[in-house]
């Protein structure tokens, strides 16, 4: 059989051609339990599970649901994995995976530029239960290998990272992990299977916050871990014990969102790249973090292992916290909000939303400047977003900041983001 194009897979993968009651969409099965017709059927089911055989039915909602199962099959196929396990949130996927792989006396190596709650779980929560960790600088592969100990169990990272969009050299990390017989866990939320498929590089587990691009409409919370049948089965068993599974209504919304994933990511990729290029030339912007830009530290790696660079653009303004707030308050299209990956553009002042409890000096110590902005580009018209950014920069800052002389000519921002 000819392998279908990815745009066909996102619509049809994981869903049978003939569905219950001839429905074209996978139905929602809002049930908590599944009765057996007689004791023989019950015993056959228990015997099958005792020997690890797959069955075509469910027993209890905490262990499985047909709508959830359909979403899991689709997610596994899109990332090139054998199995997927769906959770109630992205953090539930991260924490349950790590709890499944680590125990007292274990050691984990992780990169420093990552979602703060993931780092907090590893360095603070797991430490209370005898799990040690070493945080190494993103991109320093010598330091990463040097941090490995006899009791190290896994390497944990994101790619691209949050918020600076660093891109991990997956081949190099997998080679290090295999050399030391370690598992690799990569959060690929920012990339999605459209832009990057870590399992193809030999990564053991890929995690997504499905709340973001996979759902795509800012209307659900979910997370997923994807890998081989053997590895994911242990995580699924622990999910049944901890009870942090996804509900069928959310799985239905996720299935619906996935069908337009490729179309949405095309727009996210294209618009974000235009915005990154515009901001990189603007005199009120100190630095832009986006992997397609030549000055990005991982530009070469990103160009070689990604097919697109995603819909998040992070940038620092030539100002302080108050000036950054003035700029944000002038924006008219993006919503001032946490999260990312939806059809609506969202803008986040990182110092306030994620690190408000820290002082300016403490934020600087961990690499978070007061003027850092994370923009999640939606699917609005690129020209409209560029015009909105231009007017907000113009309104927020003094005119002398917005005009510079380059090669004897003045520079200003036009409504479409072009130098004039």
C-alpha positions as CSV (number, residue, x, y, z in Angstrom):
1,X,0.0,0.0,0.0
2,X,1.3,3.5,-0.9
3,X,2.1,5.6,2.2
4,X,-0.3,8.6,2.2
5,X,0.9,12.1,2.4
6,X,1.1,13.7,5.8
7,X,-1.9,16.0,5.0
8,X,-4.0,12.9,4.4
9,X,-2.7,11.2,7.5
10,X,-3.7,14.0,9.9
11,X,-7.3,13.6,8.6
12,X,-7.6,9.8,8.5
13,X,-4.9,8.2,10.6
14,X,-6.1,6.1,13.5
15,X,-9.7,6.2,12.6
16,X,-11.5,3.2,11.0
17,X,-13.2,3.7,7.7
18,X,-16.5,2.5,9.1
19,X,-17.4,4.0,12.5
20,X,-20.3,3.2,14.8
21,X,-23.7,4.1,13.3
22,X,-21.9,5.0,10.0
23,X,-20.8,8.4,11.5
24,X,-18.1,10.2,9.6
25,X,-16.5,11.5,12.9
26,X,-15.4,9.3,15.8
27,X,-18.2,9.5,18.3
28,X,-17.8,10.6,21.9
29,X,-18.3,7.6,24.4
30,X,-19.2,9.4,27.7
31,X,-19.2,6.2,29.8
32,X,-17.3,5.3,33.0
33,X,-17.8,1.6,32.8
34,X,-18.3,-1.2,30.3
35,X,-20.5,-4.2,31.4
36,X,-19.8,-7.9,30.4
37,X,-22.6,-10.1,29.0
38,X,-21.6,-13.1,31.2
39,X,-18.8,-14.5,33.4
40,X,-17.2,-16.3,30.4
41,X,-16.7,-13.0,28.6
42,X,-15.3,-11.5,31.8
43,X,-12.9,-14.4,32.4
44,X,-11.7,-14.3,28.7
45,X,-11.0,-10.6,29.1
46,X,-9.1,-11.1,32.3
47,X,-7.1,-14.0,30.8
48,X,-6.2,-11.9,27.8
49,X,-4.9,-9.0,29.9
50,X,-3.0,-11.4,32.2
51,X,-1.0,-12.5,29.2
52,X,-0.7,-9.0,27.7
53,X,-3.0,-9.7,24.7
54,X,-4.8,-6.8,23.1
55,X,-8.6,-6.8,23.3
56,X,-11.2,-4.9,21.4
57,X,-13.2,-3.8,24.4
58,X,-12.8,-1.7,27.6
59,X,-13.4,-2.5,31.3
60,X,-13.4,0.8,33.2
61,X,-13.0,4.4,32.1
62,X,-9.8,5.0,34.0
63,X,-8.1,2.3,31.9
64,X,-9.4,3.2,28.5
65,X,-12.1,4.7,26.3
66,X,-12.9,4.3,22.6
67,X,-12.7,8.0,21.8
68,X,-9.4,8.3,23.7
69,X,-8.0,5.2,22.0
70,X,-8.8,6.7,18.6
71,X,-6.9,9.8,19.4
72,X,-4.0,7.8,20.7
73,X,-3.7,5.8,17.5
74,X,-3.8,8.9,15.4
75,X,-1.1,10.7,17.6
76,X,1.2,7.6,17.4
77,X,0.9,7.4,13.7
78,X,1.6,11.1,13.2
79,X,4.8,11.0,15.2
80,X,5.9,7.6,13.8
81,X,5.5,5.7,17.0
82,X,4.0,2.4,17.8
83,X,1.8,3.6,20.7
84,X,0.6,6.7,22.5
85,X,-0.7,7.4,25.9
86,X,-3.1,10.4,26.3
87,X,-3.2,12.4,29.6
88,X,-5.3,15.1,31.2
89,X,-2.6,17.7,30.6
90,X,0.9,18.2,29.2
91,X,2.3,18.3,32.7
92,X,0.6,15.0,33.5
93,X,2.3,13.4,30.5
94,X,5.7,14.7,31.7
95,X,5.3,13.8,35.4
96,X,3.8,10.3,34.8
97,X,6.5,9.5,32.3
98,X,9.3,10.5,34.6
99,X,7.7,8.7,37.6
100,X,7.5,5.6,35.4
101,X,11.2,5.8,34.5
102,X,12.8,7.0,37.7
103,X,13.0,5.7,41.3
104,X,14.9,6.5,44.5
105,X,18.6,6.6,43.7
106,X,18.2,7.4,40.1
107,X,19.8,10.4,38.3
108,X,18.5,12.4,35.4
109,X,20.3,14.9,33.2
110,X,18.3,17.7,31.8
111,X,18.9,20.9,29.8
112,X,18.5,24.3,31.4
113,X,16.3,26.1,28.9
114,X,13.0,24.4,29.4
115,X,9.5,24.9,30.8
116,X,9.9,26.0,34.3
117,X,7.3,23.6,35.7
118,X,9.2,20.6,34.2
119,X,12.4,21.8,35.8
120,X,10.6,22.4,39.1
121,X,9.2,18.9,39.1
122,X,12.7,17.4,38.5
123,X,14.8,19.5,40.7
124,X,12.4,20.0,43.6
125,X,9.7,17.4,43.7
126,X,11.6,14.4,42.6
127,X,14.5,15.4,44.8
128,X,12.2,14.9,47.8
129,X,12.0,11.2,46.8
130,X,15.7,10.5,46.3
131,X,16.0,11.3,42.6
132,X,19.0,13.4,41.8
133,X,19.4,15.6,38.8
134,X,22.0,17.7,36.9
135,X,21.0,20.7,34.8
136,X,23.4,21.4,31.9
137,X,23.5,24.3,29.5
138,X,21.5,23.7,26.3
139,X,23.8,23.0,23.4
140,X,26.8,22.0,25.5
141,X,27.0,18.3,24.6
142,X,30.4,17.8,26.3
143,X,28.9,19.0,29.6
144,X,25.9,16.8,29.0
145,X,28.0,13.6,28.6
146,X,30.2,14.6,31.5
147,X,27.2,14.9,33.8
148,X,26.3,11.2,33.2
149,X,26.8,9.0,36.3
150,X,26.6,5.3,36.9
151,X,23.0,5.8,38.2
152,X,21.9,8.1,35.4
153,X,18.7,6.7,33.8
154,X,17.6,9.3,31.2
155,X,18.3,12.5,29.4
156,X,15.4,15.0,29.4
157,X,15.1,18.0,27.1
158,X,12.8,20.1,24.9
159,X,13.3,20.9,21.2
160,X,12.6,23.7,20.5
161,X,12.9,24.9,24.0
162,X,10.7,27.3,26.0
163,X,11.2,30.3,25.8
164,X,14.4,30.7,23.8
165,X,13.6,28.2,21.0
166,X,17.0,26.4,21.3
167,X,17.1,23.3,19.1
168,X,18.6,20.1,20.3
169,X,20.9,18.1,18.1
170,X,18.9,14.9,18.3
171,X,21.4,12.7,16.6
172,X,24.1,13.7,18.9
173,X,22.0,13.3,22.0
174,X,20.8,9.9,21.0
175,X,24.3,8.8,20.3
176,X,25.4,9.9,23.8
177,X,22.4,8.1,25.3
178,X,23.0,4.9,23.5
179,X,26.6,4.9,24.4
180,X,25.7,5.0,28.1
181,X,22.5,2.9,27.8
182,X,20.2,5.8,28.8
183,X,16.6,6.6,27.7
184,X,15.8,9.9,26.0
185,X,12.7,12.0,26.6
186,X,12.1,15.0,24.3
187,X,9.2,17.5,24.7
188,X,8.4,18.4,21.1
189,X,5.4,20.6,21.8
190,X,6.8,23.7,20.0
191,X,7.6,21.7,16.9
192,X,4.7,19.3,16.5
193,X,5.0,16.2,14.2
194,X,4.7,18.6,11.2
195,X,8.0,20.3,11.8
196,X,10.0,17.6,13.7
197,X,9.7,13.8,14.5
198,X,12.2,13.0,17.2
199,X,11.4,9.2,17.1
200,X,12.9,9.1,13.7
201,X,16.3,10.1,15.2
202,X,16.1,7.3,17.8
203,X,14.6,9.2,20.7
204,X,12.7,6.8,23.0
205,X,9.8,9.0,24.1
206,X,8.4,12.2,22.6
207,X,6.0,14.3,24.6
208,X,3.5,16.9,23.5
209,X,1.3,19.3,25.4
210,X,-1.7,18.6,23.2
211,X,-3.3,21.7,24.8
212,X,-1.1,23.7,22.3
213,X,-0.8,23.1,18.6
214,X,-2.3,19.6,18.4
215,X,-5.6,20.8,19.8
216,X,-5.0,24.2,18.2
217,X,-8.0,26.1,19.4
218,X,-7.3,27.1,23.0
219,X,-10.2,25.0,24.2
220,X,-8.8,21.8,25.7
221,X,-6.2,20.5,28.1
222,X,-4.3,17.3,27.2
223,X,-0.9,15.7,26.9
224,X,0.6,12.7,25.2
225,X,3.7,10.5,25.3
226,X,4.6,8.5,22.3
227,X,7.1,5.7,21.7
228,X,7.3,1.9,21.3
229,X,4.5,-0.4,22.5
230,X,6.9,-1.9,25.1
231,X,8.0,1.4,26.6
232,X,4.6,3.1,26.6
233,X,2.8,0.2,28.1
234,X,4.5,0.8,31.5
235,X,3.5,4.4,31.4
236,X,-0.1,3.5,30.5
237,X,-0.2,1.1,33.5
238,X,1.0,3.9,35.8
239,X,-1.6,6.3,34.3
240,X,-4.3,3.8,35.4
241,X,-2.9,3.8,38.9
242,X,-2.5,7.6,39.2
243,X,-5.8,8.4,37.3
244,X,-4.6,11.3,35.2
245,X,-6.1,10.2,31.9
246,X,-7.9,12.3,29.3
247,X,-11.7,12.4,29.2
248,X,-13.6,11.4,26.0
249,X,-15.0,14.9,25.3
250,X,-11.4,16.3,25.3
251,X,-10.3,13.5,23.1
252,X,-13.0,14.3,20.6
253,X,-12.0,18.0,20.5
254,X,-8.4,16.8,20.0
255,X,-9.3,14.6,17.1
256,X,-11.1,17.5,15.5
257,X,-8.2,19.8,16.0
258,X,-5.7,17.3,14.6
259,X,-7.4,17.2,11.2
260,X,-6.3,20.7,10.5
261,X,-2.9,20.5,12.1
262,X,-0.9,20.6,8.9
263,X,-2.8,23.5,7.5
264,X,-2.5,25.5,10.7
265,X,1.2,24.8,11.1
266,X,1.9,26.0,7.5
267,X,0.3,29.4,8.5
268,X,2.0,29.5,11.9
269,X,5.4,28.8,10.3
270,X,5.1,31.3,7.5
271,X,3.7,34.1,9.6
272,X,6.2,33.6,12.5
273,X,9.1,33.7,10.1
274,X,8.0,37.0,8.6
275,X,7.5,38.5,12.1
276,X,10.9,37.3,13.3
277,X,12.5,38.9,10.3
278,X,10.6,42.1,10.9
279,X,11.5,42.3,14.6
280,X,15.2,41.4,13.9
281,X,15.5,44.6,11.9
282,X,13.6,46.9,14.3
283,X,15.7,49.4,16.4
284,X,13.5,48.9,19.4
285,X,14.2,45.2,19.5
286,X,17.4,44.0,21.2
287,X,17.3,40.4,20.1
288,X,15.0,37.9,18.4
289,X,15.0,34.2,19.2
290,X,13.7,32.2,16.2
291,X,15.5,29.2,14.6
292,X,15.3,30.4,11.0
293,X,17.4,33.5,11.7
294,X,21.1,33.1,10.8
295,X,22.2,34.4,14.2
296,X,20.2,31.8,16.2
297,X,22.8,29.6,18.0
298,X,21.1,26.4,16.6
299,X,20.2,27.7,13.1
300,X,22.3,25.0,11.4
301,X,20.8,22.1,13.5
302,X,17.3,23.4,13.1
303,X,17.7,23.7,9.3
304,X,18.9,20.1,9.1
305,X,16.4,18.3,11.2
306,X,13.2,20.5,11.1
307,X,10.9,21.1,8.1
308,X,9.5,24.3,9.7
309,X,10.4,26.5,12.6
310,X,7.1,26.9,14.4
311,X,4.7,29.6,15.5
312,X,6.5,31.0,18.6
313,X,8.8,34.0,18.3
314,X,10.6,35.2,21.5
315,X,12.3,38.6,21.6
316,X,13.8,41.2,24.0
317,X,13.0,44.8,23.7
318,X,15.5,47.7,24.2
319,X,13.7,48.7,27.4
320,X,12.9,47.8,30.9
321,X,9.9,46.0,32.4
322,X,7.7,49.1,32.3
323,X,8.6,49.8,28.7
324,X,7.8,46.2,27.8
325,X,4.4,46.5,29.5
326,X,3.7,49.7,27.5
327,X,4.3,47.9,24.3
328,X,2.1,45.0,25.2
329,X,-0.7,47.3,26.2
330,X,-0.7,48.8,22.8
331,X,-1.2,45.5,20.9
332,X,-4.7,45.1,19.5
333,X,-4.7,41.6,18.0
334,X,-2.8,39.2,20.3
335,X,-4.4,38.4,23.6
336,X,-2.3,38.9,26.7
337,X,-2.3,35.4,28.1
338,X,-0.3,32.3,29.0
339,X,-0.1,29.2,26.7
340,X,0.5,29.0,22.9
341,X,-0.3,27.1,19.8
342,X,-3.9,28.2,19.2
343,X,-5.5,29.9,16.2
344,X,-5.6,33.1,18.2
345,X,-2.3,35.0,18.7
346,X,-1.2,35.2,22.3
347,X,1.5,37.3,23.8
348,X,3.2,36.7,27.1
349,X,5.5,38.9,29.2
350,X,7.7,36.1,30.5
351,X,9.0,37.9,33.5
352,X,5.5,38.6,34.8
353,X,3.5,35.4,33.9
354,X,6.2,32.8,34.5
355,X,8.7,34.4,36.9
356,X,6.8,37.2,38.8
357,X,7.8,35.8,42.2
358,X,11.5,36.5,41.4
359,X,13.3,39.8,41.6
360,X,14.8,41.3,38.4
361,X,18.2,40.2,39.6
362,X,17.1,36.6,40.2
363,X,15.4,36.5,36.8
364,X,18.6,37.7,35.2
365,X,20.6,35.0,36.9
366,X,18.6,32.3,35.1
367,X,18.6,34.1,31.8
368,X,15.2,35.8,31.8
369,X,15.3,39.5,31.0
370,X,12.6,41.9,32.1
371,X,11.9,42.8,28.5
372,X,11.5,39.2,27.2
373,X,8.3,38.7,25.2
374,X,7.0,35.4,23.9
375,X,4.6,35.7,21.0
376,X,2.6,32.8,19.9
377,X,1.6,33.6,16.4
378,X,-2.0,32.6,15.5
379,X,-3.5,32.1,12.0
380,X,-4.6,35.8,11.6
381,X,-3.4,37.5,8.4
382,X,0.3,38.1,8.6
383,X,0.0,41.7,7.3
384,X,-2.4,42.5,10.1
385,X,-0.1,41.1,12.8
386,X,2.9,43.0,11.4
387,X,1.0,46.2,11.3
388,X,-0.2,45.7,14.9
389,X,3.4,45.1,16.1
390,X,4.6,48.1,14.2
391,X,2.0,50.5,15.7
392,X,2.5,49.1,19.2
393,X,6.3,49.7,19.0
394,X,5.7,53.2,17.6
395,X,3.2,54.1,20.3
396,X,5.2,52.6,23.2
397,X,8.6,54.1,22.5
398,X,10.0,57.6,21.9
399,X,10.4,58.5,18.2
400,X,14.2,58.7,18.5
401,X,14.3,54.9,19.4
402,X,12.2,54.1,16.3
403,X,14.4,55.9,13.8
404,X,18.0,55.0,13.1
405,X,20.4,55.8,10.4
406,X,21.9,53.0,8.4
407,X,24.2,53.7,5.5
408,X,23.0,57.3,5.5
409,X,19.3,56.6,5.3
410,X,16.5,56.7,7.9
411,X,14.8,53.5,9.0
412,X,11.1,53.4,10.1
413,X,8.6,50.6,10.4
414,X,5.9,50.5,7.8
415,X,2.4,48.9,8.5
416,X,3.5,45.7,6.7
417,X,6.8,45.5,8.5
418,X,9.0,46.5,5.6
419,X,12.0,48.9,5.9
420,X,11.3,52.2,4.2
